[in-house]
């Protein structure tokens, strides 16, 4: 019974999702507003549950699951960003009924199931627990990507995500089978002992390690397993794209950090080469690929690829400071990305139809000064330009890499970030220096406006939170060592 308390957040989300699913079956779509409110309340309850044994209770179920500060840090980010994705959905699907379907009751239920899987991923201390959590999250995500059933782009996004996701799951499962075959266990501690027992990693262990990292690289959209990202981000409903770019990105990165530091920690020299390659390739390709984009959601997809490359710079350090830097980076990244997507949700023409072309932002500073200023803040911050908080995110990962002796990696990363700044600045130039284009509909959502203001204020004043955020991320990273 005590061990069940360690998994209380996942129990709350899973049981709550089933209850809400029954409500949806009996009451139909007319119950959608109540179900959405219930889903947000369940996320809040799951967050409060982390104050008990679920936040720092230790290992449960014979080493299959671990409730610690690292998992709690990631889950707080996941639950908070997921709640935002549910809150803003009704206006996106509702609108004036043009070109979009209404929000159905299944939407918050599917998100809760995906979030329960994400929680299992970050707390897994066994490869099989990891796989079950990953599949629970992925299966719900495939449906969410194609949630607008009469929209061909959404259907295409769901199909592509499903086919490529199934391929990645197969690669990951094959890697797990190789690791089990050559170490005799699927538990993280046992794998760490097996990798550390010999003077060098055997060929079989090395192949298993490579396949496991390749499978996880798909989930974080790192190069060369990034190809699904632009199409899925563009085709999926924008609140779902927000979920993929924030909550699910945090879950996948946290999973990768725990596998790298705990299960494969004694083989750091072997996986570091993979992480360094994926990091540099993601930074460069993400930046170059974004330059030619004309759709704002596709550009943000390449931005997410670029940003995961910077997060991997911290992971490549293979130290406690590196893990702490990755957590700090992801905390700041989700705020910047949520703010950017909330601005995209405000892009509607005068008929209420959603607009996604970057050209439609022309002269926005003359028509919607507040929206243009907020989007400029998020773009400058994503580019890492001081004094905005995005600069601090990049600084901590580069500092961790230099401290670990990876100065060349940090140097190339800093140089490549200049390329990335180009496409962020292109958006700002379009808003402030191009002649005005077709007008947007006036801002009608106090919730969206309020969230944008809060996130923009956090990005501007975030340096005040450095002592608190640094202490929190250090404590969370310490749980892995």
NORZIUR-V936210 format. One record per backbone hydrogen bond with DSSP energy under -0.5 kcal/mol. NH is the residue of the N-H (numbers start at 1). CO is the residue of the C=O. If there is no record, write none. Layout:
NH_CO ; NH_CO
This chain:
5_1 ; 6_2 ; 6_3 ; 7_3 ; 7_4 ; 8_5 ; 11_7 ; 12_8 ; 13_9 ; 14_10 ; 15_11 ; 16_12 ; 17_13 ; 18_14 ; 19_15 ; 20_16 ; 21_17 ; 22_18 ; 23_19 ; 24_20 ; 25_21 ; 26_22 ; 27_23 ; 28_24 ; 30_27 ; 31_28 ; 32_29 ; 35_31 ; 36_32 ; 37_33 ; 38_34 ; 39_35 ; 40_36 ; 41_37 ; 42_38 ; 43_39 ; 44_40 ; 45_41 ; 46_42 ; 47_43 ; 48_44 ; 49_45 ; 50_46 ; 50_47 ; 51_48 ; 52_49 ; 54_49 ; 55_52 ; 56_52 ; 57_53 ; 58_67 ; 60_65 ; 64_60 ; 64_61 ; 65_60 ; 66_123 ; 67_58 ; 68_66 ; 72_68 ; 73_69 ; 74_70 ; 75_71 ; 76_72 ; 77_73 ; 78_74 ; 79_75 ; 80_76 ; 81_77 ; 82_78 ; 83_79 ; 84_80 ; 85_81 ; 86_82 ; 87_83 ; 88_84 ; 89_86 ; 90_86 ; 92_88 ; 93_89 ; 94_90 ; 95_91 ; 97_94 ; 99_97 ; 107_104 ; 109_105 ; 110_106 ; 111_107 ; 112_108 ; 113_109 ; 114_110 ; 115_111 ; 116_112 ; 117_113 ; 118_114 ; 119_115 ; 120_116 ; 121_117 ; 122_118 ; 123_119 ; 124_120 ; 124_121 ; 125_64 ; 127_186 ; 130_126 ; 131_127 ; 132_128 ; 133_129 ; 134_130 ; 135_131 ; 136_132 ; 137_133 ; 138_134 ; 139_135 ; 140_136 ; 141_137 ; 142_138 ; 143_139 ; 144_140 ; 145_141 ; 146_142 ; 147_144 ; 149_147 ; 151_148 ; 152_150 ; 155_151 ; 156_152 ; 157_153 ; 158_154 ; 159_155 ; 160_156 ; 161_157 ; 162_158 ; 163_159 ; 164_160 ; 165_161 ; 166_162 ; 167_163 ; 168_164 ; 169_165 ; 170_166 ; 171_167 ; 172_168 ; 173_169 ; 174_170 ; 175_171 ; 176_172 ; 177_173 ; 178_174 ; 179_175 ; 180_176 ; 181_177 ; 182_178 ; 183_179 ; 184_180 ; 188_125 ; 191_187 ; 192_188 ; 193_189 ; 194_190 ; 195_191 ; 196_192 ; 197_193 ; 198_194 ; 206_202 ; 207_203 ; 208_204 ; 209_205 ; 210_206 ; 211_207 ; 212_208 ; 213_209 ; 214_210 ; 215_211 ; 216_212 ; 217_213 ; 218_214 ; 219_215 ; 220_216 ; 221_218 ; 222_217 ; 225_222 ; 229_226 ; 232_228 ; 233_229 ; 234_230 ; 235_231 ; 236_232 ; 240_237 ; 241_237 ; 242_238 ; 243_239 ; 244_240 ; 245_241 ; 246_242 ; 248_243 ; 250_246 ; 251_247 ; 252_248 ; 253_249 ; 254_250 ; 255_251 ; 256_252 ; 257_253 ; 258_254 ; 259_255 ; 260_256 ; 261_257 ; 262_258 ; 263_258 ; 264_259 ; 267_264 ; 268_265 ; 270_267 ; 271_267 ; 272_268 ; 273_269 ; 274_270 ; 275_271 ; 276_272 ; 277_273 ; 278_274 ; 279_275 ; 280_276 ; 281_277 ; 282_278 ; 283_279 ; 284_280 ; 285_281 ; 286_282 ; 287_283 ; 288_284 ; 289_285 ; 290_286 ; 291_287 ; 291_288 ; 292_288 ; 293_290 ; 296_356 ; 299_295 ; 300_296 ; 301_297 ; 302_298 ; 303_299 ; 304_300 ; 305_301 ; 306_302 ; 307_303 ; 308_304 ; 309_305 ; 310_306 ; 311_307 ; 312_308 ; 313_309 ; 313_310 ; 314_310 ; 314_311 ; 315_311 ; 316_312 ; 317_313 ; 317_314 ; 318_314 ; 318_315 ; 323_319 ; 324_320 ; 325_321 ; 326_322 ; 327_323 ; 328_324 ; 329_325 ; 330_326 ; 331_327 ; 332_328 ; 333_329 ; 334_330 ; 335_331 ; 336_332 ; 337_333 ; 338_334 ; 339_335 ; 340_336 ; 341_337 ; 342_338 ; 343_339 ; 344_340 ; 345_341 ; 346_342 ; 346_343 ; 347_344 ; 348_346 ; 349_353 ; 350_439 ; 352_349 ; 355_347 ; 358_294 ; 360_357 ; 361_358 ; 362_359 ; 363_430 ; 364_361 ; 365_431 ; 366_363 ; 367_363 ; 367_364 ; 368_364 ; 372_368 ; 373_369 ; 374_370 ; 375_371 ; 376_372 ; 377_373 ; 378_374 ; 379_375 ; 380_376 ; 381_377 ; 382_378 ; 383_379 ; 384_381 ; 385_380 ; 386_384 ; 388_385 ; 389_459 ; 391_388 ; 392_388 ; 393_389 ; 394_390 ; 395_391 ; 396_392 ; 397_393 ; 398_394 ; 399_395 ; 400_396 ; 401_397 ; 402_398 ; 403_399 ; 404_400 ; 405_402 ; 406_401 ; 410_406 ; 411_407 ; 412_408 ; 413_409 ; 414_410 ; 415_411 ; 416_412 ; 417_413 ; 418_414 ; 418_415 ; 419_415 ; 419_416 ; 420_416 ; 421_417 ; 422_418 ; 422_419 ; 423_419 ; 424_420 ; 425_421 ; 426_422 ; 427_423 ; 428_424 ; 429_425 ; 430_426 ; 431_427 ; 432_428 ; 433_429 ; 434_429 ; 434_430 ; 437_362 ; 441_348 ; 446_444 ; 449_445 ; 450_446 ; 451_447 ; 452_448 ; 453_449 ; 454_450 ; 455_451 ; 456_452 ; 457_453 ; 458_454 ; 459_455 ; 460_456 ; 461_457 ; 462_458 ; 464_461 ; 465_462 ; 466_463 ; 469_465 ; 470_466 ; 471_467 ; 472_468 ; 473_469 ; 474_470 ; 475_471 ; 476_472 ; 477_473 ; 478_474 ; 479_475 ; 479_476 ; 480_477 ; 481_478
